């Protein structure tokens, strides 16, 4: 038997360790294209050896009722099966079994990241968990997953007796599942594991092109069914307690091929009394089983849209999906670790409204929320985000009568108590992407559509024939009229003008912030500048002179400048007598000399490449970029408030980015070079607040 242990050589001490690839192609003989039968026939053939609780890998779409492969007879002895029904793999050390598109060209190869590796005949190496090629001619390509789940032989035989099974010739003898971890698999594990969950915790790992998410099986078993919005999609996660089976689907059902009918959305709930098919849709009262099939009711025979989900141990899932988020079940009886503000942000009411009035001095707005009949006056939080023309602005710049997008802060009873963000429509469209789509136009109206929302038809004061049909535009409406309708080039000019307007306000009035600490005897105070002041505030250097805009103004000298999430912390030195005139929590403005024009207009954040420790550089960079992972929608903090605001207990992206930044620092790159590389890798969303459609 060949045995080669390939370890990454020791390079510079600063290079982070790479998980070793352990090559043992002869450790398991791959089974190629075995002859087929059916479950009901093989149950008779091996009635004395097949057990009801034998674990099986089931593919759940395609020919007949799908198929079932008993672990003990096929997957445990061979680990990789290359077949015309699919490439099926079983990794007991990482705790998963799954399938990929049919091929006769794969063989077992070894382990990497504690996960099995298989090799295609062209030499390409693939992760058996993700199907992603990490080395060889097709590096970067991903195998197509076969919809599959794990179950028990007795359950599957009872419900799908016509499912495909392999013909169990005498040569296929049961091999009991291993009780200990394979040492070669253990040696291939990464040195640093994700600590959000214990390494051997079983999760249902779900992956799409946009995101990855892990659902601990103990949480899923308690819930039975989880419905949640992940990014811009609705996911439904199902659990079968009889077999310990988890599966993930989009709540989009399609009819059998032999029937006509368009796909339709269903809303599932759990009926624990219906053991075989405990998931019921409210639209037709049809019953669905764990395989995503309607087995009773008007939609019998319809199937849910499968999501690529695998039951697997956490150490393996997190190693192969370092940016994965983790589902956290709501807890009522014990303290809950929130995902930063992301869970709170997700719960914030976000509504469109007509702006009926603005009182900038009292920091109040009057809003007629869409769907309501009466306008109401709302206080605006002192540090609220005000967005105008795709940039920060001031309440007095918003126009009464315009349609605005509003976020409401909640009190402890989860009731709206104040406005924490108000944006004109142009800014909302910019945050959610590149405007709205112009569907139709005529001399007096335009019809627009934003994402999956209904079309809106608005009157226009003039013919907008220059705007291209089918392309993105930016629209500000007032009632049933489009007050502004422009292309992306014109909108960008409006943003540039808004930037210059706000810069003049900063020059004249100062940067907004709040006193967070003061020490009357040392003559020191700390001021936390608002989000909008990131670029100007972080351009300040120790020794710079500023003025606190109170009555009368107070002169101060900058001692330190530090980023704090999306805000900027200034430690200032001033006269002890002046400190006595200030108080904790006081809102004020910090007036500073205008930074050079190149700082104001630079694409990259301010304050880069100053002497700092490695840890300080990592945190400074993390507080200067926004998350571009594509997960989370309106509920993801790091998209809107910088990645430093995300809690690593709820999302893998902050820790993954910390590792990436540390690696680039160890390579000797400057802060500027690091940001430039990240921009190329992740795109312009890295440097601006944004949300997902």
Protein Blocks (a to p, Z undefined) as FASTA:
>chain_A
ZZdddddddddfklccdddddddfklpccdehiadddfklmmmmmmmmmcfklccdddfe
hjhjbpaddfklmmmmnopacdfkbccdddfknopacdddddfkbccfbdeehiacdddf
kopacdfklopafbdjkgoiacdddddddddfklmmmmmmmbccddddfklccddddfbd
cfklmmmpcfbdcfkbcfklccdddddfkbccdddfklmmmnopacddehjbccdddddf
klopacdddfbdcddfkbgcddddddddddfklmmlmcccfklopacdfkopafbdjkgo
iacdddddddddfklmmmmmmmbccdddddfkbccddehjllmmmmpccdddddfbdcfk
nopaddddehiabdcdddddfkbccdeehiacdfklpcghiacdddddddfkopafbdfb
dcdfklmmmmnoghjadfbdcfkbccddehjbccdddddfbdcklpcghiacddddehjb
cfbacdfklmmmmmmmmmmmmmmmmmmnopadddfbdcfknopacddddfklmmmmmmpc
ehiacddddddddddddfbdcdehjbccddddddfklmmmpcehiacddddddddfklmm
pmbdghihiacdfklmmmmmmmmcccfehpoijmlmklmnojklpcfklocklmmmmmmm
mmmmmnopafklmmmmmmmmnojmlmgccddZZ
